[in-house]
Amino acid sequence: MKKSILVLACMILAGTVSILSCRKNKTEKSAFDKLYERVNDPQNHYFWEQFHAGNIENVKTVIHKLEQQYQEDSTNLIATAHLGFARFWLLSEGMRGGVSPEEIPGHVADARRFFAKAYQMNPNDKRVLGFLADAEMAHAGILQSQELQQQGYTRGVESINAWPEFNKFTIGISFAGAPVQSPLFQQALEWQWTTLEDCYTASVDRSNPAIQAFINRDLSGHNLGRKRACYNSWIAPHNIEGYFLNMGDMIVRTGDAATAKKIYALAKASPNYNTWAFKDVLEKRIQNAERNTTVFLDPAHQGIDNVIIASSGYNCSSCHKMSAADQDRFKNYNWVQYFKTRDIYSLNGLRP
């Protein structure tokens, strides 16, 4: 009898444990939900607030907050990736924020380290692979390492094959200021052209790229998958405009002012062009295109109207900065939900 009671008790206990286990499994949050809860962290809010405002003078505070968060939890994918993004922002625009040349090697090394770890944690995020490639090539230049340069370039090509709409620009802009006749510059400019085919239409007449109808669409409410890299969004409210500003600058450097003007003019097809903080910069580019075919080749020049946007200290801001009108447009926007519904970090894989 005692043995029967013990067996029955064990069966009841096992059943209770099983029920509790099932309940735990049902209520336990998935890795996906856990990740996107972190989007709402105050450090992430601060990053985006400062980035969208173009407050490069606060980038070191952004990095400090993210580093504290990372020290508390080194498995935090968002903090890890953003420590790479924030350093690229600093490296791209730091000349306006008082960053000294002596600081640059350390920030390049840190960008490489954090992007490498973020990509190891989530190899589905091909944006991070592209930025890791850029960081490796930048670090290779500092270390004078041909091997690391080749490794970075190989990663860059891999990132382009995985997500051409995003990474042809990410990798190509690194070579925007390279010698015009160099293979790297020529390849980068070719990537800018073929991105138009990847994004908008398979047929682009390079002598007359009249693709305004494909650009002038407000698709902010649509889930575009990988083609979100082709349009404006909360993350990059002037992605279209910044793209054509950079591409026009690259073409100006080749001496082809006529084609550059046509590329610059494509920025005006953006549905958000009138609220772009750099609209006047682009208008001056069109007016001064012939002059800039020589000005942009002289490294002695300074000022946003006299250097390519990639070297101006406003490289990131040209796509990501929100004007007062943009801030008003997005004031009630649920961007935290946007990150989750679009799976911005591609945790479940890059969608078509």
C-alpha positions, 0 to 999 in steps of 0.5 A: 500500500505504501509503495502504491501511495509513493508511486501515485505521489510521484505521478502527481508530482511529475504531472505538476512539474510538467504542467508548471513547465508547460506554463513556463514555456507558454509565458516565457518570452521568445528571443525575438520579443526579448530583443525588441523590448530592448529597443525601448531602453532609454539609452536607445532613445537617447541615441536616436534622439541625438542622431536624428537631431544631428547633435554630433557634439553629444556623440561621446555622451551617447557612446558613454551611455551605451558602454555603461549598458554594455558593461551591465549586459554584454549580450545586449545585441542592440547596445553592441551594434549601436556602439559600432554605429555611434563610433561610425557617426563620430568618425564620419562627423567628428570634425564638427564635434571636436574629435582630435586626429589622435582619437581616430585609431582607437574609435576605428578599432572599437567600431571594428570590435563591436561590429564583429561581436554584433555580427557574431551574435546575429549573422542575419543582420547584413547591415552590420556585415557591411559596416564591419567590412568598412571598419576593417578596411579603415583599420587596415589603412591605419595598420597598413595591412594589405591582408586586413584590407583584402579581408574587409573588401571580401566581407564588403562584397559578401554583404553586397551579395546578401543585400545589394540595395543597402550595402552597395551604398555602405561599401561604395561611400567608403571610396567616394573620395578615392582617386577618380581613376582608381579601380575602387572609385570606379567600382563604387560609382558603378555600385551607385548606378546599379543600386538604382536598378536594384531599387527602382527599375531594371532599365536606367538610361545613364545619359537621362536617368528619368526615374522620378516616378519610381522615387516619388512614392510615400511608402512609409506605411508599407513593409518593403522588406529589403527594399526599405533601403531604397526609400525614406523611413523614420530611421532615415527620413531623407534617405533618397535625398542623401543618396542622390547628393552623394552620387551626384558628388561622385559624378562631379568628381569625374568631370561630368557636370551634366549627368551630375545635375540630373542625378542631383535633380532626382533628390527633388522627386522625394516626397519629403524633399521640402522638409530636408535640412540640406535642400539648399546644399543640393540647390547650390550643387546644381548651380555650381556643378561645373565649378565643382568638377575642379573644386571637389578634386582639391583637398585644400578646400573646406566647407560643405559647399566646397567638398563632397558630402562624404568628406563634409562632416555631414555624411550621416546627417544628410540622410538621417537628420530630422528638420523641425518639420520632420520632427513634427511629422513623426511626433506620434510615430510608434517607432518602437513598434516599427522596429519590431514589425519590420524586424529591423535587426533581421533576427528572423533573417533578411526578408525579400 
